[in-house]
Amino acid sequence: MKPLSFHRLALKEIDEAAANYDRELPGIGNAFVVAIEELAARIRRHSQRFSFHRRVFRKALVKRFPYTHYFREFENEILIVSVAHQKRRPDYWIRRK
């Protein structure tokens, strides 16, 4: 298995979403983070199973929450570029490096 990492802005997206969920219902932010981590583990184990988005990226839906992981697979690693809300402006993250 290749190592997996999150882009710094993807980490910020996770933190902001978790805080928003906790403001609405205390404790749900933690459930969100667990769902994010579970999906990251699935991506790490089975990255090739996820469909392509714009030829270079792949996408994976987060269970129970309206978020999508967009990631790139490189020779030596997997990088989660964005953890995007599905109702947000599409592909706002596309130029991240």
Backbone as a ProteinNet text record, in pm:
[ID]
protein_1_A
[PRIMARY]
MKPLSFHRLALKEIDEAAANYDRELPGIGNAFVVAIEELAARIRRHSQRFSFHRRVFRKALVKRFPYTHYFREFENEILIVSVAHQKRRPDYWIRRK
[TERTIARY]
83.1	0	87	40.7	111.4	71.1	163.5	124.7	21	-64	-168.6	-152.3	-169.8	-163.8	-275.2	-302.3	-402.8	-333.3	-380.2	-335.6	-369.8	-289	-312.5	-449.3	-496.7	-628.5	-740.8	-715.2	-814.1	-828.3	-717.4	-723.2	-803.8	-785.7	-862.3	-1011.3	-1044.1	-1184.5	-1246.3	-1169.8	-1218.5	-1243.6	-1147.3	-1160.8	-1282	-1299.1	-1411	-1545.2	-1553.2	-1678.3	-1711.3	-1611.9	-1634.3	-1682.9	-1622.6	-1664.8	-1808.5	-1843.6	-1980.6	-2080.6	-2046.7	-2135.6	-2151.5	-2042.5	-2050.7	-2134.5	-2134	-2218.7	-2367.2	-2397.5	-2535.7	-2579.4	-2492.7	-2525.1	-2394.2	-2370.9	-2245.5	-2219.7	-2096.6	-2054.9	-2059.7	-2141	-2151.6	-2023.7	-1951.3	-1823.3	-1724.7	-1724.9	-1637.4	-1679.4	-1809.2	-1857.9	-1816	-1816.1	-1771.6	-1623.6	-1541.3	-1397.5	-1373.3	-1446.9	-1433.4	-1468.3	-1576.6	-1615.7	-1507.2	-1445	-1335.1	-1218.3	-1181.6	-1069	-1097.8	-1220.8	-1256.6	-1245.9	-1293	-1283.8	-1138.3	-1057.3	-914.8	-849.1	-886.1	-830.7	-876.3	-1003.1	-1051.8	-979.2	-956.7	-883.3	-742.7	-679.7	-542.3	-536.8	-635.9	-637.8	-680.8	-773.4	-835.3	-848.7	-747	-755.3	-805	-774.1	-811.6	-961.8	-1032.9	-1176.9	-1262.2	-1205.9	-1283.9	-1279.4	-1389.5	-1401.6	-1319.8	-1285.3	-1207.3	-1295.2	-1230.5	-1290.7	-1190	-1226.6	-1137.7	-1006.2	-1010	-899.6	-784.8	-752.6	-635	-673.4	-784.7	-829.3	-927.5	-940.3	-1045.1	-1132.2	-1253.3	-1342.7	-1403.8	-1429.1	-1487.8	-1585	-1705.2	-1808.9	-1795.8	-1812.9	-1807.4	-1943.7	-1943.7	-2069.2	-2133.1	-2266.4	-2349	-2337.4	-2241.7	-2221	-2208.3	-2254.6	-2251.4	-2115.3	-2011.6	-1875.6	-1812.6	-1717.6	-1643.8	-1494.9	-1419	-1272.6	-1232.9	-1152.8	-1091.3	-943.1	-889.7	-750.9	-677.1	-545.1	-454.3	-365.2	-339.6	-247.2	-119.2	-10.7	120.5	194.1	311.6	388.5	413.7	444	483	385.7	275.5	183	45.7	-49.1	-183.5	-204.6	-252	-274.8	-422.7	-487.2	-624.5	-616	-660.7	-646.8	-756.3	-876.9	-988.6	-1088	-1150.1	-1265.7	-1377.1	-1449.7	-1541.7	-1686.9	-1760.5	-1905.1	-1965.2	-2059.8	-2115.2	-2201.6	-2240.7	-2320.9	-2237.4	-2107.9	-2019.5	-1990.9	-1934.8	-1893.9	-1809.1	-1846.1	-1772.1	-1626.7	-1539.8	-1398.6	-1323.6	-1366.3	-1294.8	-1152.4	-1125.6	-998	-902.8	-948.6	-881.3	-734.9	-697.4	-559.8	-464	-508.7	-420	-306.6	-190.8	-71.4	-19.5
-119.2	0	124.8	221.3	349.6	435.3	521.1	615.7	714.2	761.6	856.3	981.1	1096.3	1221.3	1314.4	1416.3	1516.6	1648.1	1714.1	1849.7	1938.1	2037.7	2123.1	2190.1	2225.5	2287.7	2185.8	2060.9	1955.7	1937.1	1944	1935.2	2051.1	2168.5	2285.7	2264.8	2207.7	2179.2	2083	1982.7	1885.7	1954.1	2033.2	2102.2	2195.3	2271.3	2365.6	2292.3	2185	2109.3	2045.3	1987.5	1924.3	2027.5	2145.6	2252.3	2295.5	2306.9	2344.4	2238.8	2111.9	2004.7	2008	2032	2036.7	2154	2263.7	2376.6	2339.9	2261.1	2219.4	2112.4	2015.8	1903.6	1853.3	1885.3	1844.3	1694	1662.1	1524.4	1475	1538.6	1492.7	1525.2	1627.7	1659.8	1545.4	1478.6	1362.7	1248.8	1227	1124.1	1155.5	1283.4	1326.7	1291.4	1323.4	1295.2	1144.5	1064.5	918.8	871.7	925.2	888	927.4	1042.2	1088.6	990.3	952.4	861.6	722.5	674.9	543.7	543	649.7	657.4	667.2	742.4	751.8	613.5	533.5	397.8	311.6	325	250	293.6	422.2	473	414	412.9	360.9	213.9	136.5	-6.4	-34.9	44.2	12.1	135.2	211.4	337.9	320.8	209.3	187.1	163.1	137.6	109.3	234.7	350	473.4	534.9	596	648.6	776.3	800.2	919.2	1043.4	1153.5	1285.8	1372	1415.8	1499.1	1429.4	1303.6	1219.9	1198.4	1296.1	1288.1	1252.4	1302.3	1282.5	1166.2	1112	1014.5	1073.7	1021.3	1073.5	959.6	988.3	890.5	963.5	909.2	971.6	929.6	1025.8	1001	946.9	837.6	780.4	874.7	887.1	964	1115	1166.4	1310.4	1351.8	1471.6	1515.6	1571.5	1490	1530.9	1428.3	1475.2	1389.4	1412	1303	1310.7	1312.5	1408.1	1408.4	1381.8	1284.6	1248.1	1213.9	1221.8	1183.1	1072.6	981.9	874.3	895.4	902.9	917.4	783.9	777	652.9	605.6	700.5	662.7	704.9	770.8	816.4	846.5	861.2	905.6	1036.7	1137.6	1268.5	1303.3	1321.9	1371.2	1522.4	1570	1710.8	1794.5	1738.4	1814.3	1721.2	1773.5	1710.8	1813.7	1802.1	1907	1872.9	1972.7	1957.5	1943.9	1856.1	1826.5	1939.2	2035.1	2148.3	2274.1	2264	2378.5	2400	2511.5	2543	2428.3	2368.9	2253.6	2287	2197.4	2203.1	2328.8	2391.8	2508.5	2473.4	2349.1	2299.8	2252	2252.6	2183.2	2226.4	2346.1	2393.5	2371.5	2302	2275.6	2184.4	2213	2131.4	2070.6
0	0	0	-72.7	-77.2	42.3	86.1	191.1	137.4	226.2	190.6	274.6	211.3	285.3	237.2	317.1	285.8	251.7	149.2	117.5	237.7	264.5	382.1	376.4	256.9	246	264.4	231.6	258.7	409.9	482	627.9	686	629.1	672.7	645.7	530.5	497.6	599	638.1	736.9	870.4	916	1044.8	1045.6	938.2	930.6	927.8	851	842.8	977.6	1043.2	1173.8	1275.3	1274.1	1366.1	1336.5	1208.9	1171.8	1218.8	1198.8	1244.7	1396.2	1468.5	1614.9	1664.3	1590.9	1627.8	1612.9	1511.5	1488.6	1588.1	1611.5	1699.9	1762.5	1888.2	1951.9	1936.9	1896.5	1878.8	1735.5	1652.6	1513.4	1435.2	1478	1414	1425.2	1539.6	1558	1464.9	1449.4	1357.9	1214.2	1180.1	1047.7	1028.4	1125.2	1116	1104.7	1178.3	1169.8	1029	971.2	834.3	734	754.5	667.8	676.5	798.1	818.2	761	777.6	722.9	570.2	507.3	362	317.6	388.2	354.1	360.1	458.5	469.8	351.7	311.3	194.6	68	53.3	-63.5	-65.1	48.7	57.1	16	57.5	26.1	-117.8	-170.8	-300	-389.7	-406.4	-480.4	-623.3	-685.3	-825.6	-843.9	-738.2	-747.9	-764.4	-741.9	-746	-885.7	-923.4	-1059.6	-1077.7	-1202.5	-1237.1	-1241.4	-1210.6	-1222	-1296.5	-1412.2	-1495.5	-1529.9	-1553.3	-1601	-1503.8	-1423.7	-1336.8	-1194	-1149	-1011.3	-1004.4	-886	-858.7	-748.4	-737.1	-633.7	-554.4	-427.2	-336.6	-244.5	-230.3	-148.2	-2.2	86.9	231	275.1	349	400.2	501.9	493.4	587.9	575.7	500.8	492.4	345.6	310.8	170.4	128.4	143.7	109.4	17.8	-61.9	-154.9	-136.1	-132	-136.1	-283.9	-323.1	-455.9	-433.3	-504.5	-479	-607.4	-596.7	-705.9	-655.6	-745.3	-711.6	-790.7	-718.4	-778.6	-766	-821	-817.1	-674.4	-584.4	-448.6	-339.5	-374.9	-271.3	-328.8	-238.1	-271.5	-197.1	-268.6	-208.8	-219.3	-104.5	-104	-118	-231.9	-267.6	-203.1	-192.9	-137.9	-70.1	33.8	96.4	79.8	-29.7	-74.2	-45.2	-0.3	14.8	-123.9	-139.5	-271.6	-327.8	-244.9	-293.2	-316.2	-292.2	-312.2	-458.9	-488.5	-625.9	-679.7	-792.2	-844.9	-879.5	-848.2	-887.9	-843.3	-735.9	-684.2	-645.1	-618.6	-565.6	-675.9	-800.2	-909.5	-931.6	-895.4	-920.6	-803.6	-704.1	-589.7	-631.5	-575.6	-604.5	-478
[MASK]
+++++++++++++++++++++++++++++++++++++++++++++++++++++++++++++++++++++++++++++++++++++++++++++++++

